[in-house]
Amino acid sequence: NAGVTQTPKFRVLKTGQSMTLLCAQDMNHEYMYWYRQDPGMGLRLIHYSVGEGTTAKGEVPDGYNVSRLKKQNFLLGLESAAPSQTSVYFCASSYGIGVSASDTQYFGPGTRLTVL
Amino acid sequence: DAKTTQPPSMDCAEGRAANLPCNHSTISGNEYVYWYRQIHSQGPQYIIHGLKNNETNEMASLIITEDRKSSTLILPHATLRDTAVYYCIVRVGGSQGNLIFGKGTKLSVKP
């Protein structure tokens, strides 16, 4: 049981390049999330998904797109990277149904992205 | 979700109990208190949560005051590996979506 995994761990892009970050979870969770964390700041939600085939905007969605074609995977895309998107990106998942104990979010190890 | 207030930093001697306070004076009746922590450069980690009763698990204990306006996370025997930023979060139980992380408390466990 690997939990939540993220690929890649590190990446350097040039302004204008595109890339996709992959998040995978093996806990059969319904909900998945993408956060970004900038130095000295808390995590901010980019997009999230309440189930396969669905996505929704979070607090800072501009410049990002997401897809949830399979329940276990949640992809975060940057179509045209900008230096302001330099950050650490964390994926999380939660069971998502019913009682309070099931809304615990489990986080991946993060992807460190630098845009030059 | 109710706001929380935590001290920015705390120190604790290795092997001693670490008591991390959190104020949440505007908490509503259906809101739970959650604690997560983030060890340097890693993803946040769930620790414990509770509604009104005190809770204990293998990682920590959570003490919630009777009026529910404040709580304390207790790490009974802190180790160097417990050095991290600890976040107190209040939200409606069973709700999904955004976890609002404030600035948290930076706990430094010292030998």
Chai-1 contact restraints between the chains, C-beta under 6 A:
chainA,res_idxA,chainB,res_idxB,connection_type,confidence,min_distance_angstrom,max_distance_angstrom,comment,restraint_id
A,Y31,B,Q96,contact,1.0,0.0,6.0,A-B,restraint_1
A,G42,B,F101,contact,1.0,0.0,6.0,A-B,restraint_2
A,G42,B,G102,contact,1.0,0.0,6.0,A-B,restraint_3
A,L43,B,F101,contact,1.0,0.0,6.0,A-B,restraint_4
A,L45,B,N98,contact,1.0,0.0,6.0,A-B,restraint_5
A,F90,B,G43,contact,1.0,0.0,6.0,A-B,restraint_6
A,G96,B,Q96,contact,1.0,0.0,6.0,A-B,restraint_7
A,V99,B,G94,contact,1.0,0.0,6.0,A-B,restraint_8
A,S100,B,Y32,contact,1.0,0.0,6.0,A-B,restraint_9
A,S100,B,G93,contact,1.0,0.0,6.0,A-B,restraint_10
A,S100,B,G94,contact,1.0,0.0,6.0,A-B,restraint_11
A,D103,B,G94,contact,1.0,0.0,6.0,A-B,restraint_12
A,D103,B,Q96,contact,1.0,0.0,6.0,A-B,restraint_13
A,T104,B,Y46,contact,1.0,0.0,6.0,A-B,restraint_14
A,Q105,B,L99,contact,1.0,0.0,6.0,A-B,restraint_15
A,F107,B,G43,contact,1.0,0.0,6.0,A-B,restraint_16
A,F107,B,P44,contact,1.0,0.0,6.0,A-B,restraint_17
A,G108,B,G43,contact,1.0,0.0,6.0,A-B,restraint_18
A,P109,B,G43,contact,1.0,0.0,6.0,A-B,restraint_19
A,G110,B,G43,contact,1.0,0.0,6.0,A-B,restraint_20
